[in-house]
């Protein structure tokens, strides 16, 4: 069940026809469940990464045979690519 969201002055809520969605689960619990090296990387990241997207990149790297250090390097490269796109 979705309800209409009234836009706030200067905000963008309600600016699109898509209904508002509630997040499922606790964002802090998802962060706390990350491996320590990944949590450390997130504290120093230049962009506001979500725990879900970081965990996805982390798991892909490890599944491809990367070590945790190599997975962190892959996250660094992904962040640099995102920063280049933002310019």
PDB file of N, CA, C and O in Angstrom:
ATOM      1  N   UNK A   1       0.847  -1.158   0.000  1.00  0.00           N
ATOM      2  CA  UNK A   1       0.000   0.000   0.000  1.00  0.00           C
ATOM      3  C   UNK A   1       0.898   1.228   0.000  1.00  0.00           C
ATOM      4  O   UNK A   1       1.745   1.380   0.880  1.00  0.00           O
ATOM      5  N   UNK A   2       0.717   2.101  -0.980  1.00  0.00           N
ATOM      6  CA  UNK A   2       1.518   3.316  -1.018  1.00  0.00           C
ATOM      7  C   UNK A   2       0.598   4.513  -0.834  1.00  0.00           C
ATOM      8  O   UNK A   2      -0.590   4.475  -1.153  1.00  0.00           O
ATOM      9  N   UNK A   3       1.170   5.538  -0.326  1.00  0.00           N
ATOM     10  CA  UNK A   3       0.389   6.753  -0.135  1.00  0.00           C
ATOM     11  C   UNK A   3       1.124   7.884  -0.814  1.00  0.00           C
ATOM     12  O   UNK A   3       2.338   7.826  -1.010  1.00  0.00           O
ATOM     13  N   UNK A   4       0.385   8.908  -1.169  1.00  0.00           N
ATOM     14  CA  UNK A   4       0.993  10.057  -1.834  1.00  0.00           C
ATOM     15  C   UNK A   4       1.895  10.785  -0.850  1.00  0.00           C
ATOM     16  O   UNK A   4       1.586  10.885   0.337  1.00  0.00           O
ATOM     17  N   UNK A   5       2.993  11.283  -1.348  1.00  0.00           N
ATOM     18  CA  UNK A   5       3.936  12.023  -0.527  1.00  0.00           C
ATOM     19  C   UNK A   5       3.862  13.482  -0.937  1.00  0.00           C
ATOM     20  O   UNK A   5       4.042  13.819  -2.107  1.00  0.00           O
ATOM     21  N   UNK A   6       3.599  14.334   0.024  1.00  0.00           N
ATOM     22  CA  UNK A   6       3.544  15.764  -0.259  1.00  0.00           C
ATOM     23  C   UNK A   6       4.958  16.319  -0.353  1.00  0.00           C
ATOM     24  O   UNK A   6       5.759  16.112   0.559  1.00  0.00           O
ATOM     25  N   UNK A   7       5.286  17.026  -1.446  1.00  0.00           N
ATOM     26  CA  UNK A   7       6.638  17.576  -1.559  1.00  0.00           C
ATOM     27  C   UNK A   7       6.865  18.682  -0.542  1.00  0.00           C
ATOM     28  O   UNK A   7       5.974  19.484  -0.263  1.00  0.00           O
ATOM     29  N   UNK A   8       8.066  18.711   0.002  1.00  0.00           N
ATOM     30  CA  UNK A   8       8.459  19.784   0.907  1.00  0.00           C
ATOM     31  C   UNK A   8       8.982  20.940   0.078  1.00  0.00           C
ATOM     32  O   UNK A   8       9.427  20.746  -1.053  1.00  0.00           O
ATOM     33  N   UNK A   9       8.934  22.117   0.621  1.00  0.00           N
ATOM     34  CA  UNK A   9       9.462  23.281  -0.078  1.00  0.00           C
ATOM     35  C   UNK A   9      10.937  23.067  -0.368  1.00  0.00           C
ATOM     36  O   UNK A   9      11.720  22.831   0.552  1.00  0.00           O
ATOM     37  N   UNK A  10      11.326  23.146  -1.626  1.00  0.00           N
ATOM     38  CA  UNK A  10      12.721  22.989  -2.008  1.00  0.00           C
ATOM     39  C   UNK A  10      13.176  21.555  -2.118  1.00  0.00           C
ATOM     40  O   UNK A  10      14.310  21.312  -2.532  1.00  0.00           O
ATOM     41  N   UNK A  11      12.344  20.593  -1.764  1.00  0.00           N
ATOM     42  CA  UNK A  11      12.732  19.188  -1.836  1.00  0.00           C
ATOM     43  C   UNK A  11      12.243  18.549  -3.124  1.00  0.00           C
ATOM     44  O   UNK A  11      11.564  19.190  -3.926  1.00  0.00           O
ATOM     45  N   UNK A  12      12.587  17.298  -3.318  1.00  0.00           N
ATOM     46  CA  UNK A  12      12.155  16.626  -4.531  1.00  0.00           C
ATOM     47  C   UNK A  12      11.216  15.464  -4.255  1.00  0.00           C
ATOM     48  O   UNK A  12      10.901  14.706  -5.172  1.00  0.00           O
ATOM     49  N   UNK A  13      10.760  15.300  -3.019  1.00  0.00           N
ATOM     50  CA  UNK A  13       9.800  14.236  -2.731  1.00  0.00           C
ATOM     51  C   UNK A  13       8.506  14.520  -3.474  1.00  0.00           C
ATOM     52  O   UNK A  13       7.973  15.627  -3.402  1.00  0.00           O
ATOM     53  N   UNK A  14       8.012  13.546  -4.172  1.00  0.00           N
ATOM     54  CA  UNK A  14       6.777  13.719  -4.922  1.00  0.00           C
ATOM     55  C   UNK A  14       6.980  14.337  -6.286  1.00  0.00           C
ATOM     56  O   UNK A  14       6.009  14.583  -7.002  1.00  0.00           O
ATOM     57  N   UNK A  15       8.238  14.596  -6.665  1.00  0.00           N
ATOM     58  CA  UNK A  15       8.519  15.223  -7.955  1.00  0.00           C
ATOM     59  C   UNK A  15       8.414  14.226  -9.103  1.00  0.00           C
ATOM     60  O   UNK A  15       8.385  14.630 -10.266  1.00  0.00           O
ATOM     61  N   UNK A  16       8.359  12.943  -8.801  1.00  0.00           N
ATOM     62  CA  UNK A  16       8.230  11.920  -9.835  1.00  0.00           C
ATOM     63  C   UNK A  16       6.971  11.112  -9.565  1.00  0.00           C
ATOM     64  O   UNK A  16       6.476  11.085  -8.438  1.00  0.00           O
ATOM     65  N   UNK A  17       6.453  10.456 -10.591  1.00  0.00           N
ATOM     66  CA  UNK A  17       5.233   9.672 -10.392  1.00  0.00           C
ATOM     67  C   UNK A  17       5.457   8.346  -9.668  1.00  0.00           C
ATOM     68  O   UNK A  17       4.494   7.631  -9.391  1.00  0.00           O
ATOM     69  N   UNK A  18       6.702   8.007  -9.359  1.00  0.00           N
ATOM     70  CA  UNK A  18       6.972   6.743  -8.684  1.00  0.00           C
ATOM     71  C   UNK A  18       6.556   6.821  -7.222  1.00  0.00           C
ATOM     72  O   UNK A  18       6.778   7.838  -6.564  1.00  0.00           O
ATOM     73  N   UNK A  19       5.955   5.751  -6.713  1.00  0.00           N
ATOM     74  CA  UNK A  19       5.553   5.763  -5.307  1.00  0.00           C
ATOM     75  C   UNK A  19       6.770   5.667  -4.389  1.00  0.00           C
ATOM     76  O   UNK A  19       7.797   5.092  -4.749  1.00  0.00           O
ATOM     77  N   UNK A  20       6.631   6.232  -3.220  1.00  0.00           N
ATOM     78  CA  UNK A  20       7.700   6.140  -2.222  1.00  0.00           C
ATOM     79  C   UNK A  20       7.780   4.702  -1.725  1.00  0.00           C
ATOM     80  O   UNK A  20       6.758   4.033  -1.573  1.00  0.00           O
ATOM     81  N   UNK A  21       8.998   4.232  -1.473  1.00  0.00           N
ATOM     82  CA  UNK A  21       9.194   2.870  -0.968  1.00  0.00           C
ATOM     83  C   UNK A  21       9.896   2.934   0.369  1.00  0.00           C
ATOM     84  O   UNK A  21      10.776   3.766   0.590  1.00  0.00           O
ATOM     85  N   UNK A  22       9.501   2.056   1.245  1.00  0.00           N
ATOM     86  CA  UNK A  22      10.178   1.945   2.541  1.00  0.00           C
ATOM     87  C   UNK A  22      11.341   0.993   2.417  1.00  0.00           C
ATOM     88  O   UNK A  22      11.268  -0.010   1.708  1.00  0.00           O
ATOM     89  N   UNK A  23      12.408   1.312   3.106  1.00  0.00           N
ATOM     90  CA  UNK A  23      13.560   0.411   3.143  1.00  0.00           C
ATOM     91  C   UNK A  23      13.214  -0.806   3.970  1.00  0.00           C
ATOM     92  O   UNK A  23      12.497  -0.722   4.967  1.00  0.00           O
ATOM     93  N   UNK A  24      13.732  -1.928   3.540  1.00  0.00           N
ATOM     94  CA  UNK A  24      13.524  -3.161   4.294  1.00  0.00           C
ATOM     95  C   UNK A  24      14.756  -3.428   5.138  1.00  0.00           C
ATOM     96  O   UNK A  24      15.885  -3.353   4.654  1.00  0.00           O
ATOM     97  N   UNK A  25      14.531  -3.737   6.383  1.00  0.00           N
ATOM     98  CA  UNK A  25      15.641  -4.050   7.267  1.00  0.00           C
ATOM     99  C   UNK A  25      16.272  -2.799   7.858  1.00  0.00           C
ATOM    100  O   UNK A  25      15.846  -1.674   7.596  1.00  0.00           O
ATOM    101  N   UNK A  26      17.272  -3.025   8.638  1.00  0.00           N
ATOM    102  CA  UNK A  26      17.973  -1.947   9.335  1.00  0.00           C
ATOM    103  C   UNK A  26      19.284  -1.635   8.609  1.00  0.00           C
ATOM    104  O   UNK A  26      20.134  -2.517   8.491  1.00  0.00           O
ATOM    105  N   UNK A  27      19.471  -0.399   8.118  1.00  0.00           N
ATOM    106  CA  UNK A  27      20.713  -0.071   7.415  1.00  0.00           C
ATOM    107  C   UNK A  27      21.964  -0.279   8.268  1.00  0.00           C
ATOM    108  O   UNK A  27      22.997  -0.703   7.750  1.00  0.00           O
ATOM    109  N   UNK A  28      21.886   0.010   9.561  1.00  0.00           N
ATOM    110  CA  UNK A  28      23.061  -0.166  10.417  1.00  0.00           C
ATOM    111  C   UNK A  28      23.398  -1.639  10.602  1.00  0.00           C
ATOM    112  O   UNK A  28      24.571  -1.999  10.706  1.00  0.00           O
ATOM    113  N   UNK A  29      22.386  -2.487  10.644  1.00  0.00           N
ATOM    114  CA  UNK A  29      22.644  -3.926  10.765  1.00  0.00           C
ATOM    115  C   UNK A  29      23.342  -4.438   9.511  1.00  0.00           C
ATOM    116  O   UNK A  29      24.220  -5.296   9.600  1.00  0.00           O
ATOM    117  N   UNK A  30      22.960  -3.918   8.335  1.00  0.00           N
ATOM    118  CA  UNK A  30      23.635  -4.322   7.097  1.00  0.00           C
ATOM    119  C   UNK A  30      25.090  -3.857   7.118  1.00  0.00           C
ATOM    120  O   UNK A  30      25.979  -4.582   6.672  1.00  0.00           O
ATOM    121  N   UNK A  31      25.334  -2.661   7.629  1.00  0.00           N
ATOM    122  CA  UNK A  31      26.704  -2.153   7.739  1.00  0.00           C
ATOM    123  C   UNK A  31      27.510  -3.006   8.722  1.00  0.00           C
ATOM    124  O   UNK A  31      28.644  -3.386   8.433  1.00  0.00           O
ATOM    125  N   UNK A  32      26.927  -3.301   9.870  1.00  0.00           N
ATOM    126  CA  UNK A  32      27.628  -4.084  10.896  1.00  0.00           C
ATOM    127  C   UNK A  32      27.965  -5.492  10.425  1.00  0.00           C
ATOM    128  O   UNK A  32      28.917  -6.096  10.919  1.00  0.00           O
ATOM    129  N   UNK A  33      27.200  -6.022   9.477  1.00  0.00           N
ATOM    130  CA  UNK A  33      27.432  -7.379   8.986  1.00  0.00           C
ATOM    131  C   UNK A  33      28.566  -7.450   7.960  1.00  0.00           C
ATOM    132  O   UNK A  33      28.971  -8.545   7.569  1.00  0.00           O
ATOM    133  N   UNK A  34      29.082  -6.303   7.519  1.00  0.00           N
ATOM    134  CA  UNK A  34      30.168  -6.304   6.534  1.00  0.00           C
ATOM    135  C   UNK A  34      31.464  -6.798   7.171  1.00  0.00           C
ATOM    136  O   UNK A  34      31.658  -6.638   8.376  1.00  0.00           O
ATOM    137  N   UNK A  35      32.352  -7.396   6.377  1.00  0.00           N
ATOM    138  CA  UNK A  35      33.659  -7.803   6.904  1.00  0.00           C
ATOM    139  C   UNK A  35      34.452  -6.571   7.366  1.00  0.00           C
ATOM    140  O   UNK A  35      34.312  -5.501   6.773  1.00  0.00           O
ATOM    141  N   UNK A  36      35.270  -6.699   8.398  1.00  0.00           N
ATOM    142  CA  UNK A  36      36.023  -5.547   8.913  1.00  0.00           C
ATOM    143  C   UNK A  36      36.820  -4.775   7.850  1.00  0.00           C
ATOM    144  O   UNK A  36      36.793  -3.545   7.882  1.00  0.00           O
ATOM    145  N   UNK A  37      37.531  -5.427   6.906  1.00  0.00           N
ATOM    146  CA  UNK A  37      38.261  -4.629   5.914  1.00  0.00           C
ATOM    147  C   UNK A  37      37.331  -3.780   5.045  1.00  0.00           C
ATOM    148  O   UNK A  37      37.691  -2.676   4.636  1.00  0.00           O
ATOM    149  N   UNK A  38      36.153  -4.295   4.773  1.00  0.00           N
ATOM    150  CA  UNK A  38      35.201  -3.544   3.956  1.00  0.00           C
ATOM    151  C   UNK A  38      34.611  -2.378   4.744  1.00  0.00           C
ATOM    152  O   UNK A  38      34.417  -1.295   4.193  1.00  0.00           O
ATOM    153  N   UNK A  39      34.327  -2.590   6.026  1.00  0.00           N
ATOM    154  CA  UNK A  39      33.850  -1.480   6.864  1.00  0.00           C
ATOM    155  C   UNK A  39      34.915  -0.395   6.964  1.00  0.00           C
ATOM    156  O   UNK A  39      34.594   0.792   6.918  1.00  0.00           O
ATOM    157  N   UNK A  40      36.175  -0.791   7.099  1.00  0.00           N
ATOM    158  CA  UNK A  40      37.267   0.182   7.167  1.00  0.00           C
ATOM    159  C   UNK A  40      37.341   0.986   5.876  1.00  0.00           C
ATOM    160  O   UNK A  40      37.521   2.203   5.906  1.00  0.00           O
ATOM    161  N   UNK A  41      37.201   0.301   4.738  1.00  0.00           N
ATOM    162  CA  UNK A  41      37.242   0.998   3.450  1.00  0.00           C
ATOM    163  C   UNK A  41      36.101   2.009   3.355  1.00  0.00           C
ATOM    164  O   UNK A  41      36.298   3.126   2.875  1.00  0.00           O
ATOM    165  N   UNK A  42      34.916   1.622   3.810  1.00  0.00           N
ATOM    166  CA  UNK A  42      33.763   2.524   3.745  1.00  0.00           C
ATOM    167  C   UNK A  42      33.974   3.789   4.566  1.00  0.00           C
ATOM    168  O   UNK A  42      33.489   4.856   4.188  1.00  0.00           O
ATOM    169  N   UNK A  43      34.692   3.685   5.688  1.00  0.00           N
ATOM    170  CA  UNK A  43      34.921   4.872   6.516  1.00  0.00           C
ATOM    171  C   UNK A  43      35.795   5.893   5.813  1.00  0.00           C
ATOM    172  O   UNK A  43      35.753   7.078   6.145  1.00  0.00           O
ATOM    173  N   UNK A  44      36.596   5.443   4.834  1.00  0.00           N
ATOM    174  CA  UNK A  44      37.504   6.350   4.137  1.00  0.00           C
ATOM    175  C   UNK A  44      37.069   6.641   2.705  1.00  0.00           C
ATOM    176  O   UNK A  44      37.765   7.357   1.985  1.00  0.00           O
ATOM    177  N   UNK A  45      35.936   6.100   2.282  1.00  0.00           N
ATOM    178  CA  UNK A  45      35.479   6.276   0.906  1.00  0.00           C
ATOM    179  C   UNK A  45      35.108   7.734   0.641  1.00  0.00           C
ATOM    180  O   UNK A  45      34.603   8.432   1.520  1.00  0.00           O
ATOM    181  N   UNK A  46      35.369   8.175  -0.579  1.00  0.00           N
ATOM    182  CA  UNK A  46      35.052   9.547  -0.963  1.00  0.00           C
ATOM    183  C   UNK A  46      33.576   9.710  -1.313  1.00  0.00           C
ATOM    184  O   UNK A  46      33.046  10.820  -1.261  1.00  0.00           O
ATOM    185  N   UNK A  47      32.914   8.622  -1.666  1.00  0.00           N
ATOM    186  CA  UNK A  47      31.504   8.660  -2.043  1.00  0.00           C
ATOM    187  C   UNK A  47      30.663   7.940  -0.994  1.00  0.00           C
ATOM    188  O   UNK A  47      31.170   7.080  -0.274  1.00  0.00           O
ATOM    189  N   UNK A  48      29.389   8.283  -0.906  1.00  0.00           N
ATOM    190  CA  UNK A  48      28.509   7.621   0.071  1.00  0.00           C
ATOM    191  C   UNK A  48      27.997   6.277  -0.445  1.00  0.00           C
ATOM    192  O   UNK A  48      26.862   6.188  -0.915  1.00  0.00           O
ATOM    193  N   UNK A  49      28.807   5.249  -0.364  1.00  0.00           N
ATOM    194  CA  UNK A  49      28.452   3.917  -0.844  1.00  0.00           C
ATOM    195  C   UNK A  49      27.440   3.274   0.088  1.00  0.00           C
ATOM    196  O   UNK A  49      27.489   3.478   1.301  1.00  0.00           O
ATOM    197  N   UNK A  50      26.534   2.506  -0.469  1.00  0.00           N
ATOM    198  CA  UNK A  50      25.608   1.736   0.365  1.00  0.00           C
ATOM    199  C   UNK A  50      26.287   0.423   0.753  1.00  0.00           C
ATOM    200  O   UNK A  50      27.103  -0.101  -0.006  1.00  0.00           O
ATOM    201  N   UNK A  51      25.958  -0.103   1.920  1.00  0.00           N
ATOM    202  CA  UNK A  51      26.527  -1.400   2.299  1.00  0.00           C
ATOM    203  C   UNK A  51      26.210  -2.496   1.282  1.00  0.00           C
ATOM    204  O   UNK A  51      27.030  -3.383   1.046  1.00  0.00           O
ATOM    205  N   UNK A  52      25.029  -2.435   0.686  1.00  0.00           N
ATOM    206  CA  UNK A  52      24.634  -3.469  -0.281  1.00  0.00           C
ATOM    207  C   UNK A  52      25.509  -3.445  -1.522  1.00  0.00           C
ATOM    208  O   UNK A  52      25.946  -4.497  -1.988  1.00  0.00           O
ATOM    209  N   UNK A  53      25.773  -2.253  -2.068  1.00  0.00           N
ATOM    210  CA  UNK A  53      26.591  -2.188  -3.280  1.00  0.00           C
ATOM    211  C   UNK A  53      28.039  -2.562  -2.981  1.00  0.00           C
ATOM    212  O   UNK A  53      28.696  -3.199  -3.803  1.00  0.00           O
ATOM    213  N   UNK A  54      28.538  -2.170  -1.813  1.00  0.00           N
ATOM    214  CA  UNK A  54      29.904  -2.558  -1.439  1.00  0.00           C
ATOM    215  C   UNK A  54      30.018  -4.061  -1.260  1.00  0.00           C
ATOM    216  O   UNK A  54      30.973  -4.680  -1.729  1.00  0.00           O
ATOM    217  N   UNK A  55      29.043  -4.644  -0.582  1.00  0.00           N
ATOM    218  CA  UNK A  55      29.068  -6.093  -0.371  1.00  0.00           C
ATOM    219  C   UNK A  55      28.994  -6.830  -1.707  1.00  0.00           C
ATOM    220  O   UNK A  55      29.647  -7.860  -1.876  1.00  0.00           O
ATOM    221  N   UNK A  56      28.208  -6.318  -2.661  1.00  0.00           N
ATOM    222  CA  UNK A  56      28.104  -6.956  -3.973  1.00  0.00           C
ATOM    223  C   UNK A  56      29.457  -6.943  -4.687  1.00  0.00           C
ATOM    224  O   UNK A  56      29.882  -7.972  -5.212  1.00  0.00           O
ATOM    225  N   UNK A  57      30.140  -5.792  -4.714  1.00  0.00           N
ATOM    226  CA  UNK A  57      31.456  -5.712  -5.351  1.00  0.00           C
ATOM    227  C   UNK A  57      32.475  -6.591  -4.625  1.00  0.00           C
ATOM    228  O   UNK A  57      33.300  -7.243  -5.264  1.00  0.00           O
ATOM    229  N   UNK A  58      32.420  -6.609  -3.313  1.00  0.00           N
ATOM    230  CA  UNK A  58      33.320  -7.419  -2.487  1.00  0.00           C
ATOM    231  C   UNK A  58      33.157  -8.902  -2.817  1.00  0.00           C
ATOM    232  O   UNK A  58      34.137  -9.610  -3.048  1.00  0.00           O
ATOM    233  N   UNK A  59      31.906  -9.358  -2.835  1.00  0.00           N
ATOM    234  CA  UNK A  59      31.644 -10.776  -3.115  1.00  0.00           C
ATOM    235  C   UNK A  59      32.041 -11.154  -4.537  1.00  0.00           C
ATOM    236  O   UNK A  59      32.557 -12.247  -4.768  1.00  0.00           O
ATOM    237  N   UNK A  60      31.803 -10.257  -5.492  1.00  0.00           N
ATOM    238  CA  UNK A  60      32.202 -10.536  -6.874  1.00  0.00           C
ATOM    239  C   UNK A  60      33.710 -10.694  -6.968  1.00  0.00           C
ATOM    240  O   UNK A  60      34.206 -11.595  -7.645  1.00  0.00           O
ATOM    241  N   UNK A  61      34.437  -9.819  -6.288  1.00  0.00           N
ATOM    242  CA  UNK A  61      35.897  -9.892  -6.328  1.00  0.00           C
ATOM    243  C   UNK A  61      36.393 -11.191  -5.695  1.00  0.00           C
ATOM    244  O   UNK A  61      37.254 -11.866  -6.260  1.00  0.00           O
ATOM    245  N   UNK A  62      35.862 -11.540  -4.540  1.00  0.00           N
ATOM    246  CA  UNK A  62      36.294 -12.768  -3.873  1.00  0.00           C
ATOM    247  C   UNK A  62      35.905 -14.009  -4.675  1.00  0.00           C
ATOM    248  O   UNK A  62      36.654 -14.985  -4.712  1.00  0.00           O
ATOM    249  N   UNK A  63      34.737 -13.974  -5.313  1.00  0.00           N
ATOM    250  CA  UNK A  63      34.302 -15.111  -6.129  1.00  0.00           C
ATOM    251  C   UNK A  63      35.201 -15.291  -7.345  1.00  0.00           C
ATOM    252  O   UNK A  63      35.349 -16.402  -7.855  1.00  0.00           O
ATOM    253  N   UNK A  64      35.805 -14.190  -7.811  1.00  0.00           N
ATOM    254  CA  UNK A  64      36.714 -14.258  -8.955  1.00  0.00           C
ATOM    255  C   UNK A  64      38.119 -14.675  -8.530  1.00  0.00           C
ATOM    256  O   UNK A  64      39.020 -14.751  -9.365  1.00  0.00           O
ATOM    257  N   UNK A  65      38.316 -14.945  -7.237  1.00  0.00           N
ATOM    258  CA  UNK A  65      39.608 -15.417  -6.755  1.00  0.00           C
ATOM    259  C   UNK A  65      40.504 -14.339  -6.181  1.00  0.00           C
ATOM    260  O   UNK A  65      41.681 -14.593  -5.922  1.00  0.00           O
ATOM    261  N   UNK A  66      39.977 -13.144  -5.977  1.00  0.00           N
ATOM    262  CA  UNK A  66      40.784 -12.051  -5.433  1.00  0.00           C
ATOM    263  C   UNK A  66      40.962 -12.225  -3.925  1.00  0.00           C
ATOM    264  O   UNK A  66      40.107 -12.789  -3.243  1.00  0.00           O
ATOM    265  N   UNK A  67      42.084 -11.730  -3.428  1.00  0.00           N
ATOM    266  CA  UNK A  67      42.311 -11.695  -1.984  1.00  0.00           C
ATOM    267  C   UNK A  67      41.548 -10.489  -1.422  1.00  0.00           C
ATOM    268  O   UNK A  67      41.097  -9.644  -2.194  1.00  0.00           O
ATOM    269  N   UNK A  68      41.395 -10.391  -0.101  1.00  0.00           N
ATOM    270  CA  UNK A  68      40.739  -9.206   0.462  1.00  0.00           C
ATOM    271  C   UNK A  68      41.425  -7.896   0.053  1.00  0.00           C
ATOM    272  O   UNK A  68      40.746  -6.902  -0.206  1.00  0.00           O
ATOM    273  N   UNK A  69      42.761  -7.887  -0.005  1.00  0.00           N
ATOM    274  CA  UNK A  69      43.465  -6.672  -0.434  1.00  0.00           C
ATOM    275  C   UNK A  69      43.158  -6.340  -1.891  1.00  0.00           C
ATOM    276  O   UNK A  69      42.996  -5.173  -2.248  1.00  0.00           O
ATOM    277  N   UNK A  70      43.078  -7.367  -2.726  1.00  0.00           N
ATOM    278  CA  UNK A  70      42.741  -7.140  -4.134  1.00  0.00           C
ATOM    279  C   UNK A  70      41.289  -6.687  -4.284  1.00  0.00           C
ATOM    280  O   UNK A  70      40.975  -5.895  -5.173  1.00  0.00           O
ATOM    281  N   UNK A  71      40.413  -7.182  -3.426  1.00  0.00           N
ATOM    282  CA  UNK A  71      39.017  -6.747  -3.454  1.00  0.00           C
ATOM    283  C   UNK A  71      38.915  -5.271  -3.076  1.00  0.00           C
ATOM    284  O   UNK A  71      38.133  -4.531  -3.673  1.00  0.00           O
ATOM    285  N   UNK A  72      39.696  -4.842  -2.093  1.00  0.00           N
ATOM    286  CA  UNK A  72      39.723  -3.426  -1.712  1.00  0.00           C
ATOM    287  C   UNK A  72      40.239  -2.583  -2.873  1.00  0.00           C
ATOM    288  O   UNK A  72      39.710  -1.504  -3.141  1.00  0.00           O
ATOM    289  N   UNK A  73      41.258  -3.067  -3.556  1.00  0.00           N
ATOM    290  CA  UNK A  73      41.783  -2.335  -4.713  1.00  0.00           C
ATOM    291  C   UNK A  73      40.727  -2.226  -5.809  1.00  0.00           C
ATOM    292  O   UNK A  73      40.631  -1.204  -6.487  1.00  0.00           O
ATOM    293  N   UNK A  74      39.941  -3.275  -5.977  1.00  0.00           N
ATOM    294  CA  UNK A  74      38.859  -3.238  -6.969  1.00  0.00           C
ATOM    295  C   UNK A  74      37.818  -2.191  -6.575  1.00  0.00           C
ATOM    296  O   UNK A  74      37.292  -1.487  -7.436  1.00  0.00           O
ATOM    297  N   UNK A  75      37.518  -2.085  -5.282  1.00  0.00           N
ATOM    298  CA  UNK A  75      36.601  -1.045  -4.808  1.00  0.00           C
ATOM    299  C   UNK A  75      37.185   0.345  -5.056  1.00  0.00           C
ATOM    300  O   UNK A  75      36.460   1.262  -5.441  1.00  0.00           O
ATOM    301  N   UNK A  76      38.493   0.504  -4.838  1.00  0.00           N
ATOM    302  CA  UNK A  76      39.140   1.790  -5.118  1.00  0.00           C
ATOM    303  C   UNK A  76      39.002   2.165  -6.587  1.00  0.00           C
ATOM    304  O   UNK A  76      38.719   3.317  -6.915  1.00  0.00           O
ATOM    305  N   UNK A  77      39.203   1.186  -7.476  1.00  0.00           N
ATOM    306  CA  UNK A  77      39.065   1.461  -8.914  1.00  0.00           C
ATOM    307  C   UNK A  77      37.625   1.819  -9.277  1.00  0.00           C
ATOM    308  O   UNK A  77      37.396   2.709 -10.096  1.00  0.00           O
ATOM    309  N   UNK A  78      36.661   1.135  -8.675  1.00  0.00           N
ATOM    310  CA  UNK A  78      35.251   1.438  -8.935  1.00  0.00           C
ATOM    311  C   UNK A  78      34.911   2.847  -8.461  1.00  0.00           C
ATOM    312  O   UNK A  78      34.168   3.571  -9.123  1.00  0.00           O
ATOM    313  N   UNK A  79      35.457   3.227  -7.318  1.00  0.00           N
ATOM    314  CA  UNK A  79      35.191   4.569  -6.807  1.00  0.00           C
ATOM    315  C   UNK A  79      35.831   5.631  -7.701  1.00  0.00           C
ATOM    316  O   UNK A  79      35.211   6.654  -7.990  1.00  0.00           O
ATOM    317  N   UNK A  80      37.055   5.392  -8.134  1.00  0.00           N
ATOM    318  CA  UNK A  80      37.713   6.350  -9.029  1.00  0.00           C
ATOM    319  C   UNK A  80      36.937   6.503 -10.333  1.00  0.00           C
ATOM    320  O   UNK A  80      36.813   7.613 -10.851  1.00  0.00           O
ATOM    321  N   UNK A  81      36.419   5.408 -10.865  1.00  0.00           N
ATOM    322  CA  UNK A  81      35.616   5.474 -12.090  1.00  0.00           C
ATOM    323  C   UNK A  81      34.339   6.277 -11.851  1.00  0.00           C
ATOM    324  O   UNK A  81      33.934   7.065 -12.706  1.00  0.00           O
ATOM    325  N   UNK A  82      33.706   6.085 -10.701  1.00  0.00           N
ATOM    326  CA  UNK A  82      32.494   6.839 -10.376  1.00  0.00           C
ATOM    327  C   UNK A  82      32.802   8.323 -10.217  1.00  0.00           C
ATOM    328  O   UNK A  82      32.009   9.168 -10.632  1.00  0.00           O
ATOM    329  N   UNK A  83      33.944   8.644  -9.623  1.00  0.00           N
ATOM    330  CA  UNK A  83      34.332  10.051  -9.471  1.00  0.00           C
ATOM    331  C   UNK A  83      34.612  10.694 -10.828  1.00  0.00           C
ATOM    332  O   UNK A  83      34.269  11.855 -11.047  1.00  0.00           O
ATOM    333  N   UNK A  84      35.236   9.940 -11.742  1.00  0.00           N
ATOM    334  CA  UNK A  84      35.478  10.487 -13.089  1.00  0.00           C
ATOM    335  C   UNK A  84      34.167  10.755 -13.817  1.00  0.00           C
ATOM    336  O   UNK A  84      34.048  11.743 -14.541  1.00  0.00           O
ATOM    337  N   UNK A  85      33.179   9.875 -13.627  1.00  0.00           N
ATOM    338  CA  UNK A  85      31.877  10.076 -14.278  1.00  0.00           C
ATOM    339  C   UNK A  85      31.157  11.288 -13.706  1.00  0.00           C
ATOM    340  O   UNK A  85      30.389  11.938 -14.414  1.00  0.00           O
ATOM    341  N   UNK A  86      31.392  11.602 -12.439  1.00  0.00           N
ATOM    342  CA  UNK A  86      30.698  12.706 -11.778  1.00  0.00           C
ATOM    343  C   UNK A  86      31.209  14.070 -12.219  1.00  0.00           C
ATOM    344  O   UNK A  86      30.539  15.081 -12.007  1.00  0.00           O
ATOM    345  N   UNK A  87      32.376  14.106 -12.824  1.00  0.00           N
ATOM    346  CA  UNK A  87      32.967  15.400 -13.218  1.00  0.00           C
ATOM    347  C   UNK A  87      32.383  15.897 -14.498  1.00  0.00           C
ATOM    348  O   UNK A  87      32.763  16.966 -14.975  1.00  0.00           O
TER     349      UNK A  87
END
